[in-house]
Amino acid sequence: MTKKRVLIVLLILLSLSVVSIVGYKTSQYITEKRVAYEEKKRIVNNSIFELAYTIQNKVLFGIGFSEYTPYTKKYEYELQISILFYYNNTTNTIELSEVEGFLESPTNPDGTPKIWEDDKTGIVKDFVDWSSSNMDERFYYRENLFGLLVDYCVQNPDCPYKVLSDLTPEQIIELDKKYLDPDYDLVLK
């Protein structure tokens, strides 16, 4: 081979090496950027779900947990208070069983975390949307119900109920009747 051909072959090999190295480095850079982007996206999604669960749990159960919280009897009285407050202010109804059914699974069929905005019926979604924008008023409503319970306990010293969590949903409904009508004869059994 002539010197000129050897030089051309070496230049071609050198060019191919440079292109390969640049291609590899570019590919590595793109992969690192993609991984960093996916991590940022994951963090943002987690933050969004944590915020959504905090809102959902505050409305449904009166607690500020930032993770999926299933429906349990432990929070039933708070949910009943929220339901009554919602109905008294909107005349829209929602049942404990509808919330319980919605919260049966923490995930949607596609495996994504389930939040109130995923409610296909719209009942839980409307309930949480409206209630989340009226949390201060709900707090005062809850305090009024507690005040009615305290008054009842003062008038009935043998009353075993001391806090709202001692009450059944039916007893919360009785307190609501007294709240709506001060002349209502409240009896907690």
N, C-alpha and C positions, 0 to 999 in steps of 0.2 A: 504494500500500500504506500501510496505517496504521502509525503508529509501533509499535504493539503487535505487529503481524505481523512487521515488520522486526526488532524485538527478539527475537521468538520464533525466527525464521529464523536470526538471528545466534547465539542461544543453542544452537540445534540444531547449526549448523555448528561452533561452538566445542566442543560436547560430542562431536561426531563426531571432531573433530581430536584432542581429549584422549584419547578412546578409541583412536584409531588410533596415537597416539604411545605410549600405555601398552601397547597390544598389541604394537607393534613392539619396544619396550624389553623387554617380558616375553619375547617370542620370541627376541630377541638374547641375553638373560640365560640362557634355557633352552638355547639352542644352545651358548653358551660353557660352561655346566656340563656338557652332554653331551660336548663335545669334551674337556674336562678329565677327565671320567670315563673316556672311551675311552682317553685317554693313560695314565691311572693303571692302567687294566685291561691295556693293552698292556705297560706296564713290569712289572706283577706277573706276567703270563703269560711274558714273557721271563725274568724271574728264576726262575720255576718251571721252565721248560725248561732254563735254565742249570744249576740244581741237579740236575735229573733227568739231564742229560747228564753232569754231573760224577760222579754215582753210577754211572751206566751205564758210563762209560769207565773208572772206577776198578776196577769189578768185572771187566769184560771184558778190559781191556788194561793195567791197572796204571798208568794215567795220569790226571791230574786235569784234562783239557781240559773246558771248559764249553760246548762246541759239539758238534754231531753229528760223530762220528768213524766212518768206514766201516771195515769189516774189511779188514785188509791182512796180508800175510805178516810184515810188520815186527813186529806184535804177537802173532803166532801162538803163540809160546812162552809168553807171559803168559796168554793165553786157555787154553792147554793146562794150565797150572798151576792156574788157577781151576777148570777142569773136573774135574781129578783131585781137588783139594781138596774140591769139592762132592760128588763121588761117594764119596770115602773117608768122608765124614761123614754122608751121607744115603742112600747107595746109589741115588740118582736119577741117571739118565744124561742127558747132553746131548752132542751131537756138534758138532764145529767147523762142519760144514756147516749145522747148524740156526741157529747164530749168524750165519754168513755169509749165509744166506738171509734171516734177519730184518733184517739191516743192508743189504740190497741197495739200499734206497731210504731217503732221509732223511725222507720224508713218507708219511703215510697216504693212502689213496685220496681222502679229502676235502681234501687239501692241507695238513693240520695237521702240525706236526713229529712224527716218530715216536719214541717212547720205549718202554722195556721194558714199561711197563704197557699198551701197545697190542698186545702179542703175543696174537694170537687163539688160538694153540695152548696157551698157558699155560706152555710149557716154558721159554722165555727169561725170562718174567716170574717164575716160581718160582725159577729159577736166580739172577737178579739180586736178588730180594727176600731170599732166604736168604743169599746171599753178602755183600750189603751190611751185614747185621747181624753178620757174622763176619769182618770185614776184619782185625782184629788177629790172629786165629788163622791166617788165610791168609798174613799177613806172616811169621809164625813158620814156617809150613810151607814157604814159599818160601825162607826163610833156611836151613832144614834141607836142602832140595834143593841149594842153592848149596854148603853145607858138604860134602855128599856129592860134588859135582863137584870141589871143591878137594881132598878126600881122594883121589879117583880120579886127579887130575892129579899129585899128589905121588907116588902109587904107580906112575904111568905117565907118566914125564917127556916122552915123545914125544906126549902127548895134545894135539891142536891146540885144544881147547875151553877157554876161560878164563872165560867168563861164560855164564849161562843163555841169553842171547839168541843164542849161537852154536849152540845145540842145536835139533834138529828136534822136532816133537811126539813122535815115536817115542822119541827119546832122553830126553825129559822123562819119558815113561812108564817107561823103564828106571830112571831115578833114583827114581821113585815106588816101583817094585818093591823097590829097595834100601832105601828109607825104611820101607816096610811090613815088610820082612824083612831084618834086618841080615846074615843069612847068605847072602843072594842074591848070586850072582856077577855083579857089574856089569861089562858090557862096552859101551862106547860106540863105535860104528862110524860 
